[in-house]
Every structure is written in C-alpha cells, then in structure tokens.
Amino acid sequence: MVDSHTSDSKSDHLAQIQHWNVSQWLQHLEAIHPSEIDMGLARVQAVAERLGCIKPAARVILVGGTNGKGTTSALLASLLQAHNLNVGVYNSPHIHLYNERVSVNAQHISDDDLCQSFCAVEKARGSDSLTYFEFGTLAALWHFQQLSDADKLDAVVLEIGLGGRLDAVNIVDADLSIVTSIGLDHQVWLGDTLEDIAYEKCSIARAHKPLICGQLNPPASAYETAKTLKGEWQVAGDDFGIINDEDGPIAFSRDERSEYRLPLGDCHIPLPNVATALHALTVMDLRLSDEILLTRIASLRVRGRMQRFQNTHGPQQLILDVAHNPQAAEYLASKLPKIHTLILAMLSDKDVAGVLRALPQCERLMVCGLAGPRGLNTESLALRCQQALSDVNGTVKKYNELLQCKTVSDALALLSEECLSEESLKEKCNDMSSPKIHLVAGSFYTVEAALNWLQCQEDTWNSI
C-alpha cells in the first residue's frame, strides 16, 4: 500500500519542478547523489530505457579518448553539417554556461528546452539516484530523441565524459566509435597503466561497427579490447593519418570507398584530430569536396583549445588551453617550444609534475589558486612545481622566476599592467613578427577564469 503522505509529497515535487530555472535544476543535480562520480551503467541504463532515448538519432557517434575529444567532436559535427545533416552534439565540461554541453547545428540548447529535458529525467528516474553527469547525459539524449521524432535530427556526436566502458554516455546504441588518444589521466578510476586505460576507452566499441583509434602505436590492449567486442578496428598510421611531403602535412585515408589528400598547411587544429574526423566521415560513406573540407577545417575554433588573444598595446599574445595532463602538455610544447610566461592553475587530483615537465620552457611561471573542493591553492601548487623541477642543489630547470598569485585574474591583471609599462613597447608596437607568448593552462576552470577576466577588459586583448 502506497503511503498517502509520500504520494502527496511526490506530486507536490513534480508540480514544483515545472517552474524551476536552470540554476535551480543544477543545484538539484548536485544534491541528489552522494558522489560526483559513481562508475557503472545499471542505474542510468534503466532510466534511459524508460525515457526511450537509447538511440537518439539515425546516426549515433561516440567520441572518447584522453585528449582531443572536444576538438574532434566539433570538427566532425561541422563536417556532418556541411553535408546538410541536422547534427546534435553533447560534450563536457562547459566553460561558461551549462547550455554549452548540448547543441544542435552549433546552437546551444535554450534554457526552456534544457529545463524541459531535466524535468523529463526527474519524472522518469523515480527513486533511482543519478550523478550530476548521468542526469545531464540523460537530459541531452532525451532532448535529441524529441528532435529526432519531430524535426528529423540526422546524427548526434556524443563525447564520453570519463573513460568509456562505465561512462554514462556508453549506454547508447552507437553506429561508430572513436578513441582520439590514449594517455595517463584519471588514474584513480581508469587504472595506472596505458594498457588499463586503453581497455577502458576502447570498450566503447560495438560489434560489427567501426572503432577508429587516432592514437599512433596504441597499447596492445586497445586492439584486443576492440577484437573481443567484435568491433571493426581502424587505427592511425595503418588506415589513415598524416604524412609530410614537400607541400607540408597532408591527411590521408586508405579506405577504398573514399581517398583524400588534403594539404593542411598551418592548420591550427591538432593534425591527428583532423585525420581522425576525416576518416570518420569516410567510413560513414560521406564525401565533401576538398574545398569545403579545407574551409571547414580552417574556420573551426573551439574555446579553450589554443585560443589566442592579441594585446592591443603591443606584440604580446595570450594563449588559453585546457591542457591538464602530460599528453596534452606535450602537444602544447610541440607547438610552442618556448614561451615567456606560463600562468598555471590546476586541480589537486592531476599530475602537476608530469604536466609541468611536459609544458614548454618559460621565462616565468605564475602559479594561481583554484576555488572549489578539488582546486589547488596557490601555495600547494607552487610547492608541487618546485618539487617537480628542482634538482638536488635546488636549481629550477624549467623557468627562471616563480611568482605566486591568488587567482588567475590577479595574474592576468599583473601581466596586462606589465604590457602597458614596458618602455620599448611603443617602438615594438608595429612589429608582430616575434611577439611575446603567454600561456594560460591547467584545467577547464583555469580557462573559464581567464575568459571571465578577459570579458571584463575594454579592448585590451582581442581574439585572433
């Protein structure tokens, strides 16, 4: 027998949530599960089946990997749109607004649609407890499903949040799976070795469906996992990739259905991500002209990925990147072998030593604190940096000066003041051939803080 008081309370709750705004919903998502991360698919799968959103579009594409997921997802979605398809994208985390996580044809979900999606999940979950990420994933899938029913959403690109095998996104009926890269990150949940991590990430493979791996020479467990799951293994270097000739880097695909050789020149997107996205297009039997492909690749900008700003008072460039693990830091070092200032703020569960060793040489390191339960304060980060790069005599190898700033905003304000006060600045104002490069990196929260500060400046730094 159902307790009438319990039934009335539930009815009152369902009536109340109809009027919640996004902020109220996000507070609710943060409160309903005791853990931020709770690996496993049973709970989220059960709710998804009630919602009927396991197959949210005709084409469902999973994108996992340690680094490059966001850029590859964005480029693949852009290429699909260029093929006149209606495309939904789910990614995480966001930088400014939660709405950034759910988009259709490059337009973020509205507050009304987001609240409606949250409401649908709340009604369907009953007494099942969901984490913040699980709840949000189901809301995105439900939204895409509604659009597929009404407006014929042709494809969805779904970015895996953490790992793959036990990530909430992995509940869907996928047609194509992509693993962009395999590196050390989230070891607490994924394991301490590349073999362990490759198993977790490549477990998004589906039987008799392509699994595209963008990692050159991946661990053996990557192929073994795909084979066990009966996925169609396709790997960078063998089936697709980048070659260099006298005209510069060229993307290639050996798929007999569609071969291409695109001169990429000074492409600002990581070339492995370009090759992976192009090969995904190929295996879906979709073909675009070389002109359209090159235009789409050249025009793509993803916030927080090598995002550049030019100081209006002189030859100073500011680059923002969400790099927070050694593999991502190594890529930055390959593109920026030496920088003037590194502004670094990181979370406590990240490999600070590995990231700092991999990042480019700099004249000055400015360490900053991050608020929140996982954020490192300034003093703790400075200590980790000093321990990582000091030899037995206490000599710092990677930077000449260490400054401690309370926040990222404080560091950027100091940097801007210095830009204005340089005596020779006016003389160098028109010489942009060798600008000073300043890098902000360490986490999504770091980039968010930097972008928030930049928004408040009056034409001091311009996006380029």
VEXGU-260193 format. One record per residue (C-alpha): x, y negated, z negated. Coordinates in steps of 0.2 Angstrom, whole numbers, plus 5000, padded with zeros to 4 digits. Layout:
XYZ ...
//
This chain:
500050005000 500749835005 500849714991 499749564995 500949434987 502349504998 501249495014 500749315010 502549265007 503049335024 501549255033 502049085025 503849115030 503349145048 502248995048 503548885041 504948935053 503948875068 504348695063 506248725059 507548625069 509248695075 510148635059 508848725048 509048885058 510948885057 510848865038 509649015038 510849115049 512249085037 511249135022 510349295027 511849415027 513249435013 514649445026 515249335040 515749495049 514949665047 515649785061 514349905068 512949915080 511450005072 510549855065 510749745080 510349885092 508749915083 508149735083 508649715102 507649865106 506149785098 506449625107 506649715124 508249625128 509549765131 509549725150 509349535150 509649515169 509849615185 511749605183 512549615166 514449575165 515349605148 517049505146 518149555132 520049535128 521149445116 521449285126 520649215142 518849275139 518149095139 519049045155 518749205164 516849195160 516749015165 517649045182 516649205185 514949115182 515448965193 515849095207 514249185205 513349015205 514248975221 513449125228 511749045225 511349155210 510549095194 511849135180 511749145161 513249135150 513449175132 515149135123 515849095106 516349005096 515648825101 516648665099 515348535095 513648605096 512948775094 511948755110 513648775120 513548955117 512048985128 511948915145 511148935162 511848875178 513148765167 511748685157 511648715138 510148785130 508948655124 508548635105 506748685108 507248845118 508548885105 507348875091 506048975100 507349115103 507949105084 506049125080 505849275091 507349365082 506749315065 505049395068 505749555076 507149585063 505849625049 506849675034 508449705044 509949605039 510949525053 512549425053 512649245060 513449315076 512249455078 510749345075 511449225088 511849355101 510049425100 509349255102 510449225118 509949395125 508049365122 508249195130 509049265145 507749405146 506249275146 507149185160 507349345170 505549385168 504949205173 506249125184 507249275191 508949255182 510149355193 511549385182 512249355164 514049345159 514249395140 515849355131 516249485117 516549395101 517749515092 518549675098 517249765109 516749935103 515749875087 515449695093 513549645094 513649605112 514149785117 512349845114 511849785132 511649895147 513149825157 513549845175 515349785174 516549765160 518149655160 519549655147 520649505151 522149535140 522649645125 523649565111 523849565092 522349465084 521049505071 522149655065 521049675049 519649735059 520449795075 522049885069 523849835068 524549905084 524149865103 523650045105 522250025092 521749855099 521649925117 520550065111 519349935103 519249815118 519149945131 517750035123 516549915132 516750025147 515250105154 515050275163 515250265182 515450075181 516949975184 518149925169 519349785175 520849765165 521849595168 523249655157 524849705166 525549865159 524249885146 524450015132 524050195137 522550195125 521750065137 521650195151 521250335140 519850255132 519050205149 519350385155 518450455140 516950345143 517050385162 517250205167 518050165184 519750105179 520449955188 522049865182 523049715186 524649755196 523949905204 522149855210 522349665210 523449525204 524549385208 526049385220 527349255224 527949205241 528649055250 526948965249 526848995230 525749105220 524449205229 522949305222 522649475230 521449615229 521749795236 519849835236 519449895253 517749805253 518549635252 520349575253 520849405250 522549305249 522249135241 523649005240 523348935222 524748805222 524748715205 523248795198 522848735180 521948895176 522949045170 523349145186 522949315178 521149245173 520949185191 521449355198 520349445186 518749345190 519049355209 519249545208 517649555198 516749465212 517449585224 516849745215 515149665215 515149655234 515049465234 516049365246 516349175247 517449085259 519149045254 518748855255 517348875242 518348985231 519848865230 518648715227 517848805213 519448865205 520248685207 518648605199 518448715184 518848635167 518548725151 518548625135 519948665123 521048755136 522548655142 521348505140 522348345145 522248165140 523248015145 523647875134 523147705142 524647615135 526047715142 526747885148 526047995134 525048145137 523948245124 523548425127 522248515117 522248705117 521348835105 522848955105 522849045089 523849205092 525549245098 525049295116 524049135119 525549035112 526749125124 525649065138 525748885132 527648895131 527748965149 526848805155 527548685143 529348735139 529748585128 528548455120 528848305109 527548335096 526648485090 525048455080 524648615071 523148675060 522748855058 521648975048 522349075034 522049245042 523049205058 524849255062 525649075059 527449145060 527049235077 526149085084 527448955079 528949065086 528049085102 527548895104 528648785114 530148695107 529648525100 530548375093 529248355079 528048475070 526548395062 525548515051 523748475046 522448555034 520848635040 519248625029 518248775025 518448945016 519749015029 520648855033 522448825028 522848665018 524248565023 525548625010 525148805013 525348785032 526948685030 527748825019 527248965031 528048865045 529648835035 529749015031 529449065049 530848965057 532248935044 533749045044 534749095028 535548915027 533848835028 534148765046 532548745055 532748815073 531148755082 530848575078 531948435072 530648355060 529148415050 527848295044 526348345034 524648265037 523048285028 521948315043 522148325062 521348155063 522648075052 524048155064 523248085079 523047915072 524847915067 525347975085 524247835093 525047705082 526747755087 526247755106 525747565103 527347525094 528747585105 529747445110 530147515128 528347565131 527947415142 529447445153 528947635155 527047595157 527147625176 528247775175 527247935173 528448045181 529148115164 527848075151 528048125133 526948285130 526048305113 525148475110 523748505098 523448685094 523048825082 521148855082 519448805089 519248705073 520848615077 520248565094 518548515088 519348395075 520448325089 518948305101 517948225087 519348095084 519548065102 517748025105 517847885092 519347795101 518947655113 519847695129 521447745120 521547915128 520747955144 520348135150 521348185165 
//
